[in-house]
Amino acid sequence: MTEPTSPSTGSTRTPEATWDPRQYAVFAGHRGRPFADLLSRVDADDPGLVVDLGCGPGELTLGLAQRWPNAHVIGVDSSPQMLARARELDVEGRVEWVDVAAEDWDPTESGGPIDVLVTNATLQWVPSHLRLIPSWVESLAPGGTFAMQVPSNFDAPSHRLMREVAARHPRADDLRPGLARAQAVAQPQTYAALLLDLTPDVDVWQTTYEHVLTAEPDGPHPVLEWVRGTGLRPVLGVLGEQEREMFVADYERELEAAYPRKPFGVLFPFTRTFAVARTPA
């Protein structure tokens, strides 16, 4: 989870632009399911070195340490808030937590060839990831596995409406870079072709999850709460307090129409792209 700089200044991070582990964890069950689906296609038996690139608050990374108890597990992230939460959860010191952005991470500094490299819901924040993937795959040990998952819902109402509200905002020019940065995701066939140029054993697929989100009658819209923890952060980080309130009110009205509340809650379809590549043994 690579933390963005403020689009208006290029350097200063406001609190709203940083990752909030508590907000991110509101939908931990829904967010964790794609990770489990990705790992179900990884058949490594007893890897020596496992890396989670974009480890976030660490719960899922600790699951890797449980699955492979003999492995040296490294969690890489650039958010101090997320890494602080990860270290807090890692009471046994099971994982080596590394503070570095995905763009700057050097796999050769991991202590040896990597047996499993996982990157889950991270590369959408890394515009250069198509250029970086080959070097990551080349860092794998013989018979190693590269496994990635990225959201592919940027044309869904949740994100399209966010862009539309931002486009009509008085500070539209300031908001545009942050929104664009969080959409650096390619088509499945692009990932397939890229990986097949590196290794013959490649599996690429998409899944659309029909998330059922709890919606309290007088509470905030649940899709708003979902994106608060992810794609809305660059917008909130640019705006002042009153500007944020106005933006959120406008955006929430649009979400209420696009994702109506039902007695069971709100249906939130969410498409994700997965890829698993294995190097020859």
C-alpha positions as CSV (number, residue, x, y, z in Angstrom):
1,M,0.0,0.0,0.0
2,T,2.1,2.9,-1.2
3,E,1.2,6.1,0.5
4,P,0.5,9.0,-1.8
5,T,1.8,12.5,-1.4
6,S,-0.6,15.4,-1.5
7,P,-1.4,16.3,-5.1
8,S,-1.6,20.0,-4.3
9,T,1.9,20.3,-3.0
10,G,3.7,17.1,-4.1
11,S,5.2,16.5,-0.6
12,T,3.1,17.3,2.5
13,R,0.8,14.5,3.7
14,T,-2.3,15.5,5.5
15,P,-3.9,13.1,8.0
16,E,-6.7,12.3,5.6
17,A,-4.1,11.2,2.9
18,T,-2.5,8.7,5.2
19,W,-3.6,5.1,5.7
20,D,-5.9,4.5,8.7
21,P,-5.7,0.9,9.9
22,R,-9.0,1.2,11.8
23,Q,-10.9,2.5,8.8
24,Y,-9.3,-0.1,6.5
25,A,-10.3,-2.9,9.0
26,V,-14.0,-1.9,8.9
27,F,-14.5,-4.3,6.0
28,A,-11.6,-6.7,6.9
29,G,-13.7,-9.8,6.1
30,H,-14.6,-8.6,2.6
31,R,-11.1,-7.4,1.9
32,G,-9.5,-10.6,3.1
33,R,-11.5,-13.0,0.9
34,P,-9.6,-12.1,-2.3
35,F,-6.3,-12.7,-0.5
36,A,-7.5,-16.2,0.5
37,D,-8.7,-16.9,-3.1
38,L,-5.3,-15.8,-4.4
39,L,-3.4,-17.9,-1.9
40,S,-5.5,-20.9,-2.8
41,R,-3.7,-21.0,-6.2
42,V,-0.2,-20.9,-4.6
43,D,1.0,-24.5,-4.1
44,A,4.3,-23.9,-2.4
45,D,4.9,-26.6,0.2
46,D,7.8,-25.4,2.4
47,P,9.1,-22.1,1.1
48,G,12.2,-20.6,2.7
49,L,11.6,-16.9,1.9
50,V,8.1,-15.3,1.5
51,V,7.5,-11.6,0.8
52,D,4.2,-9.7,1.1
53,L,4.7,-6.6,-1.0
54,G,2.2,-4.0,0.3
55,C,1.4,-5.8,3.5
56,G,-0.8,-3.1,5.1
57,P,-1.9,-3.7,8.7
58,G,-0.3,-7.2,8.8
59,E,-3.2,-9.6,9.6
60,L,-2.9,-11.3,6.2
61,T,0.9,-11.4,6.3
62,L,0.8,-13.1,9.7
63,G,-1.5,-15.7,8.0
64,L,1.4,-16.4,5.6
65,A,3.6,-17.0,8.6
66,Q,1.1,-19.4,10.0
67,R,0.7,-21.3,6.7
68,W,4.5,-21.6,6.3
69,P,5.9,-21.8,9.8
70,N,9.5,-22.5,8.6
71,A,9.6,-19.6,6.3
72,H,11.3,-16.2,6.7
73,V,8.4,-13.9,6.1
74,I,8.9,-10.2,5.1
75,G,6.1,-7.6,5.1
76,V,6.9,-4.5,2.9
77,D,4.9,-1.3,3.1
78,S,5.4,2.4,3.0
79,S,2.7,3.5,5.5
80,P,4.0,4.1,9.0
81,Q,0.5,3.8,10.4
82,M,0.0,0.4,8.7
83,L,3.4,-0.9,9.8
84,A,2.8,0.2,13.4
85,R,-0.4,-1.8,13.5
86,A,1.4,-4.8,11.9
87,R,4.2,-4.7,14.5
88,E,1.6,-4.4,17.3
89,L,-0.2,-7.5,16.0
90,D,3.0,-9.5,15.5
91,V,3.5,-10.3,19.2
92,E,5.8,-13.2,18.5
93,G,8.1,-11.2,16.2
94,R,7.3,-13.7,13.5
95,V,7.6,-11.3,10.5
96,E,10.3,-8.9,9.4
97,W,8.5,-5.6,8.7
98,V,10.2,-3.3,6.1
99,D,9.3,0.3,5.5
100,V,9.8,1.1,1.8
101,A,7.6,1.9,-1.1
102,A,6.9,-0.8,-3.7
103,E,8.6,1.3,-6.4
104,D,11.8,1.5,-4.3
105,W,11.8,-2.0,-2.9
106,D,14.9,-4.0,-4.0
107,P,14.2,-7.7,-3.9
108,T,17.9,-8.5,-3.9
109,E,18.1,-7.1,-0.4
110,S,15.6,-9.7,0.9
111,G,18.4,-12.2,1.9
112,G,18.2,-14.6,-1.0
113,P,16.0,-15.9,-3.9
114,I,12.3,-15.4,-3.0
115,D,10.2,-18.6,-3.0
116,V,6.8,-16.8,-2.8
117,L,6.2,-13.1,-3.6
118,V,2.6,-12.0,-2.9
119,T,1.2,-8.5,-3.7
120,N,-2.4,-8.0,-2.7
121,A,-4.5,-4.9,-3.5
122,T,-1.3,-2.8,-3.8
123,L,-0.3,-2.4,-7.4
124,Q,-3.2,0.0,-8.3
125,W,-1.2,2.5,-6.3
126,V,2.0,1.8,-8.2
127,P,1.8,3.4,-11.7
128,S,5.1,1.8,-12.8
129,H,4.2,-1.7,-11.7
130,L,4.1,-3.2,-15.3
131,R,7.7,-2.1,-15.6
132,L,8.6,-3.6,-12.2
133,I,6.9,-7.0,-12.4
134,P,9.7,-8.5,-14.6
135,S,12.4,-7.7,-12.1
136,W,10.2,-9.1,-9.3
137,V,9.6,-12.4,-11.2
138,E,13.3,-12.6,-12.0
139,S,14.1,-12.4,-8.3
140,L,12.2,-15.7,-7.6
141,A,14.0,-18.9,-6.8
142,P,13.6,-21.8,-9.2
143,G,10.0,-23.1,-8.8
144,G,9.1,-19.8,-7.1
145,T,5.7,-18.1,-7.3
146,F,4.6,-14.6,-8.0
147,A,1.0,-14.0,-7.0
148,M,-0.9,-10.7,-7.4
149,Q,-4.4,-9.3,-7.0
150,V,-5.6,-5.8,-8.0
151,P,-9.1,-4.2,-7.9
152,S,-10.6,-3.8,-11.3
153,N,-13.7,-1.8,-10.5
154,F,-12.6,1.7,-11.5
155,D,-15.5,2.0,-14.0
156,A,-18.0,1.0,-11.3
157,P,-20.3,3.7,-9.9
158,S,-18.3,3.9,-6.7
159,H,-15.3,5.2,-8.6
160,R,-16.9,6.8,-11.6
161,L,-19.1,9.0,-9.3
162,M,-16.1,10.0,-7.3
163,R,-14.4,11.2,-10.4
164,E,-17.5,13.0,-11.6
165,V,-18.0,14.8,-8.2
166,A,-14.3,15.7,-8.3
167,A,-14.5,17.0,-11.9
168,R,-17.2,19.5,-10.9
169,H,-15.4,20.6,-7.7
170,P,-13.8,24.1,-7.6
171,R,-10.5,22.4,-7.0
172,A,-10.9,19.8,-9.7
173,D,-7.3,20.3,-11.0
174,D,-5.9,19.6,-7.6
175,L,-8.0,16.4,-7.2
176,R,-7.3,14.8,-10.5
177,P,-3.7,13.6,-9.9
178,G,-4.6,11.6,-6.8
179,L,-7.6,10.0,-8.4
180,A,-5.6,9.0,-11.5
181,R,-2.7,7.5,-9.5
182,A,-5.1,5.0,-7.8
183,Q,-6.3,3.6,-11.1
184,A,-3.0,2.2,-12.6
185,V,-4.5,-1.2,-13.4
186,A,-4.1,-3.1,-16.7
187,Q,-6.4,-5.5,-18.4
188,P,-6.1,-9.2,-17.5
189,Q,-4.7,-10.1,-20.9
190,T,-2.0,-7.5,-20.4
191,Y,-0.8,-9.2,-17.2
192,A,-1.1,-12.6,-18.9
193,A,1.1,-11.6,-21.8
194,L,3.6,-9.9,-19.6
195,L,4.0,-12.9,-17.3
196,L,4.0,-15.4,-20.2
197,D,7.0,-13.6,-21.6
198,L,8.8,-14.5,-18.3
199,T,7.6,-18.0,-17.5
200,P,5.3,-20.5,-19.2
201,D,3.2,-21.4,-16.1
202,V,0.8,-18.5,-15.7
203,D,-2.8,-18.4,-14.4
204,V,-4.8,-15.2,-14.8
205,W,-8.5,-14.7,-13.9
206,Q,-11.1,-12.2,-12.7
207,T,-13.8,-12.6,-10.0
208,T,-16.7,-10.3,-9.2
209,Y,-17.7,-10.4,-5.6
210,E,-21.2,-9.4,-4.7
211,H,-20.5,-7.9,-1.3
212,V,-23.4,-7.4,1.0
213,L,-22.6,-4.4,3.2
214,T,-24.5,-3.6,6.4
215,A,-26.4,-0.3,6.1
216,E,-27.8,1.4,9.2
217,P,-30.8,3.6,8.3
218,D,-29.3,6.8,9.8
219,G,-25.7,5.9,9.3
220,P,-23.3,6.9,6.5
221,H,-23.6,5.0,3.3
222,P,-21.4,1.8,3.5
223,V,-19.8,2.3,0.1
224,L,-18.7,5.7,1.3
225,E,-17.1,4.1,4.4
226,W,-15.5,1.5,2.1
227,V,-13.8,4.0,-0.1
228,R,-12.8,6.2,2.8
229,G,-10.3,3.6,3.7
230,T,-8.8,3.4,0.1
231,G,-9.6,5.4,-3.0
232,L,-11.1,8.5,-1.4
233,R,-8.0,9.2,0.7
234,P,-6.2,11.2,-2.0
235,V,-9.2,13.5,-2.3
236,L,-9.7,14.0,1.4
237,G,-6.0,14.7,1.8
238,V,-6.2,17.7,-0.6
239,L,-9.3,19.4,0.7
240,G,-9.8,21.6,3.7
241,E,-12.3,20.6,6.4
242,Q,-15.3,22.5,4.9
243,E,-14.4,21.4,1.4
244,R,-14.2,17.8,2.5
245,E,-17.7,18.0,4.1
246,M,-19.2,19.5,0.9
247,F,-17.5,16.9,-1.3
248,V,-18.5,14.0,0.9
249,A,-22.1,15.2,1.1
250,D,-22.3,15.5,-2.7
251,Y,-20.6,12.2,-3.3
252,E,-22.8,10.4,-0.7
253,R,-26.0,11.6,-2.4
254,E,-24.8,10.0,-5.7
255,L,-23.9,6.8,-3.9
256,E,-27.4,6.6,-2.3
257,A,-28.9,6.6,-5.8
258,A,-26.4,4.2,-7.3
259,Y,-26.3,1.7,-4.4
260,P,-29.8,1.9,-2.8
261,R,-30.3,0.6,0.8
262,K,-32.3,-2.5,1.1
263,P,-33.6,-4.4,4.1
264,F,-30.6,-6.7,3.9
265,G,-28.1,-3.8,3.4
266,V,-26.4,-2.6,0.2
267,L,-25.1,-4.8,-2.6
268,F,-21.7,-3.7,-3.7
269,P,-20.3,-5.6,-6.7
270,F,-16.5,-5.5,-6.8
271,T,-14.4,-7.0,-9.6
272,R,-10.8,-8.1,-9.0
273,T,-8.0,-9.4,-11.3
274,F,-5.7,-12.2,-10.1
275,A,-2.5,-13.6,-11.6
276,V,-0.2,-16.4,-10.4
277,A,3.1,-17.1,-12.2
278,R,5.5,-19.9,-11.4
279,T,9.1,-20.1,-12.5
280,P,10.5,-23.4,-13.8
281,A,11.9,-25.6,-11.1
